[in-house]
Every structure is written in structure tokens, then in C-alpha cells.
Amino acid sequence: MTTTAGPFAGTARLTARRRELELSSLADRPSVDLLVIGGGVTGAGVALDAAARGLCVALVESRDLAFGTSRWSSKLVHGGLRYLASGRIGVARESAVERGVLMTRTAPHLVRPLPQLVPLLDGLFRPGQAALVRAGFHAGDALRLSAGTPGGLLPRVRRVGADRARVLVPGLRGAGLSGALVAHDGQLVDDARLVVALARTAAQYGATVLTRVRAEEVTGTGARLVDTLTGASFSLNARAVVNATGVWAGEVDPSIRLRPSRGTHLVVDAAALGRPLAALTVPVPGSTSRFVFALPQQLGRVAIGLTDEDAPGPVPDEPQPSEAEVDFLLDTVNGALETALTRADVRGAYAGLRPLIDTGDGATADISRQHAVLESPNGVITVVGGKLTTYRRMAEDAVDTAVRLRELSARACWTARLPLVGAPGHRGSRPVPEGEVAASLLARHGGAAGEVLAVGEELLGAGYGAPVADGIDVSRAEIAYALTHEGALDVEDVLHRRTRIGLVAADTERARAAVEGITAKVSV
Ligand SMILES: Cc1cc2nc3c(=O)[nH]c(=O)nc-3n(C[C@H](O)[C@H](O)[C@H](O)COP(=O)(O)OP(=O)(O)OC[C@H]3O[C@@H](n4cnc5c(N)ncnc54)[C@H](O)[C@@H]3O)c2cc1C
């Protein structure tokens, strides 16, 4: 049986060298308790859950950590409010509980409370709709309370006047504004960083985490693993196999039939909405339950989303927004703005695919909110659907299923008490006194911020703390750290998944030369 002992035992460092050594050690003794396929939030969560229970785990990701849907989300850590509206109380409560776990124990450094503002504007709501929203927010408060999340962390819903509303969202239309409802939810600084933190923590607990390794010929007892960097391959035996490949699940296990739906976001400068402090929530005209959100993000941006478009056919590597989606999002958000946004304001756009199960006869079953754990006739265990917020619960259910079906010997799940890399209580985390490092560095790295700077100073010398390019709030030290600790293998990994500079093409081009220079200098 392969174990991940040796030079990397107990460390959360992911590097090219570690990948190379662990891949060759796995090829030499190709047997594990659990093979996890897919390095999105679900697969990384499964690997952590299983490794922390003492199982021997290998996770393979064909491209990079967070390459798929996990980096295209709205980055919200939901309290489950929207599921209440459709009467799915169990799903709503599960979300609220998992939100509390993330915000108080496992990743409080990556999740912040986000005020969500619903403007009370003449003509924006249909009669009675604002009252429904208010009732929903109060129900959300009740959910938060029942999940045990303190009001100090997520304040309860309140009504504010028009002046305060325009402090929170300065770009709001003034005419006809009588005030706003303000509720709170959780927001990730970056969805991809949650995935990387999960994968690194899993590696620390002994999981072998391998990017650029594709699983082929997958069965319930193993797969052929292909190193996409060299083309070399070998067969791995596993007592259980978990397929966590999201919208690609049907390619790995043909008994699963998915029919994805696309969700698109636009990226605009925060300045275009007056640098909002809250997420603006605008109802979609003609719908009682759909909203478009303008969500403040890191790096001085706002993400405006989202759509829900049928996306049949082959699953693309990177889904592309349609022109009609761009128009729909701009038109909807403009209904609440003083100065309308135009296409010239759009600095970038991105789309992700939700997995819907195809039930045949043209119908789909929506599992994009509630997850499913399915065992196929050949024994592959697929975990699909759900959301970022509930990844931990999905992982627990998938590993429980593997343990039960394959009679694996494992302790009970304890990930609800397991702080991720950078969280308070994680063994590598060091408290950083407020004001001592840049707030953005702290928001992305938490208790690992000191380590990031130390790595930068050692490897880059003078200027390690400077921005990677003018006006881009990511330090040169973070670029180095992505390569020395976070498993980035090349410039694209750094630009698109360890940082989110890649969300705006113009920024990518401005930062590219510096990222290439640091990548060439830092060899691991
Ligand atoms: C537009 C949109 C917005 C969303 N917003 C939110 C939100 O705000 N909050 C929230 O909680 N949830 C949100 N969600 C849901 C959430 O993003 C997804 O549920 C979650 O990211 C799915 O993660 P995953 O790991 O299952 O799939 P993915 O992230 O897609 O990971 C699957 C991985 O498998 C890999 N892979 C595929 N085939 C193979 C193979 N043969 N071998 C090895 N690896 C392979 C892929 O490269 C990929 O990296 C949103 C979803 C969408 C679509």
C-alpha cells in the first residue's frame, strides 16, 4: 500500500518536485484505499475528508486545482435562503450550518460577512414582491440562529434609509429610492483559493495530490493514470474510486448523464458603481424569484451575475458567455443604477456550468443545489451537484459511502473541526497583528501571510512585497509562494487560479512578464 511518507510527510507544501516524486512513488507501488478523480472543491474536500480519517488517498486532477466550475462561482457562502423559497428546508438548513462551519472554524480567513442590499426603488419590484423579500430575509435570520451562527458575525436583517443605502452602494439610482433592506451572507475572497487550501490541507494529512494527471478507463477498483506532461501512464488499484469531476462526471462514468446549464458573470471596475461596500440585489423583471447581483470583489472589481442558460453538447474546457447574457445582465442591473453601465464598462466576463442530471425525455433533475452520491454498475462512486458552501458535507457523504460499500477501516468524519491552511488553529498559521501586512494579503492567506512574505524575501530579495504590476493588488511574494507552496506548475496556474488576475485580460497582459520572471527565478 502506498503512503505519502518521506520528505513531504506532514507538510502542506505542494510543489512541482513533490508532484514528480509522489507520482513516481505511486507508479512503483500502485495501490491506494481511495482514488479521487477531480481537483475542484468537491474532490479536494473528499481527499481531505478521507486522509483525515486515516485512509491512503490519491487525488488526480487532469489540469489544475480549481480548473473547472469551482473557479467560476459567485463566491458566496450561502445561508440557504433561496432554497427556503422553494420549500427545501433540509437543503437550506444544511447550507446555513456549513456556512457557519466555514466562517467560524474551517476557513474564517477566506470568508467575510457580506452585506446584501435590496433597494426599495419605485418601479423595481412588482406589488408585494418587496414584502416577500423581507419575509425571506427574516426566515434567513431564523435559519442562521438555528445553525448557531452568531449575529455578531452575520448581523440580522434591517431596513436602512436612502442616504445609508447610497453609502453602501454609491451608484444606486437616487430618484424614487425610499431606502433598502440589508441582510448578510458569507463571501469567499476567492473560490479557487478555497480549493487550494483544501488540497494543501489534504496533502498535509497524507493525501497524494497530483495535478496534470488524467484518469482514464475508470472502474470501481482503479483507473489508468496519464501524466499529461510526459504522456507516461500506469494503472492504479484502489479499494474505492470517487468520481468528483463535476460537469465532466459523465465522461468518467458513462452511466451518469448530465445536461449542464451555464451561469455567467461580468467583471467591471468597482469605481463604475462608486466602489460599493455591499452586494446590490436587483430583481429580474417579470420574475418573482430571480435576482441579479452586483458583488464587490477583491482587486477593485465587481462581479455582476448571474444567468441560467441551457448548455447542451460537449463540455468545453472554459465555457464562454453569450452576447445575450451580457446584455441581460447589464439591462437588469442598470434598472437600479444612477448611471447605466455599458459594454465599455465590461472588463471581463466568465461562465461556469451547473451539472443537471439528464433524466432522458428532454427533462432534467436539478441537482445543482442538492448533491447526489451515486454508485454506478461498475462500482464507481460519483458525487455531483451541491455547491461550494456544502462541499464538506458532500465529501463526508461520499467518503461514508465508500467506507460502507468497500468495508474500509476509517475513523468517523471530523472535518467540521479541522482548520484549513491559513485558518486560526491550523498548525502552520501565525496570527498577524492588524495593520502589519496588507489587508489584501491577509484576506487571501490568513495566518500564512507571514510565511508568504518570508518566502518572498528569501527568494526575491528587495521589492518582494511590491505589486506584481502597477495597480494590481497582488504582491510579488504571492507569486513566488504560489510556486513554492501552492502547487502552481506554470505561469497560467498562477495568473488564473492561484491569483485571479486572469479575470481581466488587460491585467493578465500587464502582469505576465513579471509572473514569467518570478517563475523562471523560483524553481522547486
Ligand atoms: C455560475 C455558477 C455560480 C455558482 N455560485 C456559487 C456560489 O456563489 N456559492 C456556492 O456555494 N456555489 C456556487 N456554485 C456551485 C459551485 O461552484 C459548484 O457546485 C462547485 O464548484 C462544483 O465543484 P466540483 O468540484 O464538483 O466540480 P469542478 O470544480 O468542475 O471540478 C471538477 C474537476 O475535475 C477535473 N476532471 C475532469 N475530468 C477528469 C479526469 N478524467 N481526470 C482527472 N480530473 C478530471 C476537472 O479538470 C475539474 O477541475 C456556482 C455554480 C455555477 C455554475
The ligand as a MOL file (V3000), in Angstrom:
LIG
                    3D

  0  0  0     0  0            999 V3000
M  V30 BEGIN CTAB
M  V30 COUNTS 53 58 0 0 0
M  V30 BEGIN ATOM
M  V30 1 C -22.1780 30.0840 -12.3630 0
M  V30 2 C -22.1320 29.3750 -11.0410 0
M  V30 3 C -22.1170 30.1120 -9.8530 0
M  V30 4 C -22.0540 29.4470 -8.6350 0
M  V30 5 N -22.0070 30.1890 -7.4780 0
M  V30 6 C -21.9200 29.5560 -6.2900 0
M  V30 7 C -21.8160 30.3170 -5.0940 0
M  V30 8 O -21.7910 31.5430 -5.0930 0
M  V30 9 N -21.7350 29.6300 -3.9220 0
M  V30 10 C -21.7400 28.2740 -3.8840 0
M  V30 11 O -21.6950 27.7300 -2.7750 0
M  V30 12 N -21.7930 27.5290 -5.0070 0
M  V30 13 C -21.8720 28.1370 -6.2080 0
M  V30 14 N -21.9230 27.4060 -7.3620 0
M  V30 15 C -21.7870 25.9490 -7.2930 0
M  V30 16 C -20.3260 25.5270 -7.2120 0
M  V30 17 O -19.4940 26.3850 -7.9460 0
M  V30 18 C -20.1460 24.1060 -7.7190 0
M  V30 19 O -21.0700 23.2830 -7.0780 0
M  V30 20 C -18.7700 23.5470 -7.4320 0
M  V30 21 O -17.7480 24.4390 -7.7910 0
M  V30 22 C -18.5790 22.2370 -8.1840 0
M  V30 23 O -17.3050 21.7460 -7.8510 0
M  V30 24 P -16.8120 20.3310 -8.3270 0
M  V30 25 O -15.5230 20.0710 -7.6290 0
M  V30 26 O -17.8940 19.3310 -8.1340 0
M  V30 27 O -16.5770 20.4610 -9.9030 0
M  V30 28 P -15.3740 21.2100 -10.6710 0
M  V30 29 O -14.9170 22.4080 -9.9440 0
M  V30 30 O -15.8120 21.4030 -12.0710 0
M  V30 31 O -14.1710 20.1570 -10.6160 0
M  V30 32 C -14.1030 19.0230 -11.4340 0
M  V30 33 C -12.6500 18.8080 -11.8100 0
M  V30 34 O -12.4930 17.5200 -12.3950 0
M  V30 35 C -11.4400 17.5960 -13.3310 0
M  V30 36 N -11.5220 16.4390 -14.2350 0
M  V30 37 C -12.4640 16.2130 -15.1740 0
M  V30 38 N -12.2250 15.0240 -15.7860 0
M  V30 39 C -11.1260 14.4800 -15.2070 0
M  V30 40 C -10.3990 13.2690 -15.3930 0
M  V30 41 N -10.7410 12.3630 -16.3090 0
M  V30 42 N -9.2910 13.0240 -14.6310 0
M  V30 43 C -8.9140 13.9320 -13.6940 0
M  V30 44 N -9.5790 15.1000 -13.4720 0
M  V30 45 C -10.6730 15.3770 -14.2120 0
M  V30 46 C -11.6520 18.9460 -13.9970 0
M  V30 47 O -10.4720 19.4300 -14.6180 0
M  V30 48 C -12.1190 19.8120 -12.8200 0
M  V30 49 O -11.0690 20.5570 -12.2510 0
M  V30 50 C -21.9990 28.0380 -8.6080 0
M  V30 51 C -22.0290 27.2970 -9.7960 0
M  V30 52 C -22.0860 27.9580 -11.0150 0
M  V30 53 C -22.0900 27.1590 -12.2810 0
M  V30 END ATOM
M  V30 BEGIN BOND
M  V30 1 1 1 2
M  V30 2 1 2 3
M  V30 3 2 2 52
M  V30 4 2 3 4
M  V30 5 1 4 5
M  V30 6 1 4 50
M  V30 7 2 5 6
M  V30 8 1 6 7
M  V30 9 1 6 13
M  V30 10 2 7 8
M  V30 11 1 7 9
M  V30 12 1 9 10
M  V30 13 2 10 11
M  V30 14 1 10 12
M  V30 15 2 12 13
M  V30 16 1 13 14
M  V30 17 1 14 15
M  V30 18 1 14 50
M  V30 19 1 15 16
M  V30 20 1 16 17
M  V30 21 1 16 18
M  V30 22 1 18 19
M  V30 23 1 18 20
M  V30 24 1 20 21
M  V30 25 1 20 22
M  V30 26 1 22 23
M  V30 27 1 23 24
M  V30 28 2 24 25
M  V30 29 1 24 26
M  V30 30 1 24 27
M  V30 31 1 27 28
M  V30 32 2 28 29
M  V30 33 1 28 30
M  V30 34 1 28 31
M  V30 35 1 31 32
M  V30 36 1 32 33
M  V30 37 1 33 34
M  V30 38 1 33 48
M  V30 39 1 34 35
M  V30 40 1 35 36
M  V30 41 1 35 46
M  V30 42 1 36 37
M  V30 43 1 36 45
M  V30 44 2 37 38
M  V30 45 1 38 39
M  V30 46 1 39 40
M  V30 47 2 39 45
M  V30 48 1 40 41
M  V30 49 2 40 42
M  V30 50 1 42 43
M  V30 51 2 43 44
M  V30 52 1 44 45
M  V30 53 1 46 47
M  V30 54 1 46 48
M  V30 55 1 48 49
M  V30 56 2 50 51
M  V30 57 1 51 52
M  V30 58 1 52 53
M  V30 END BOND
M  V30 END CTAB
M  END
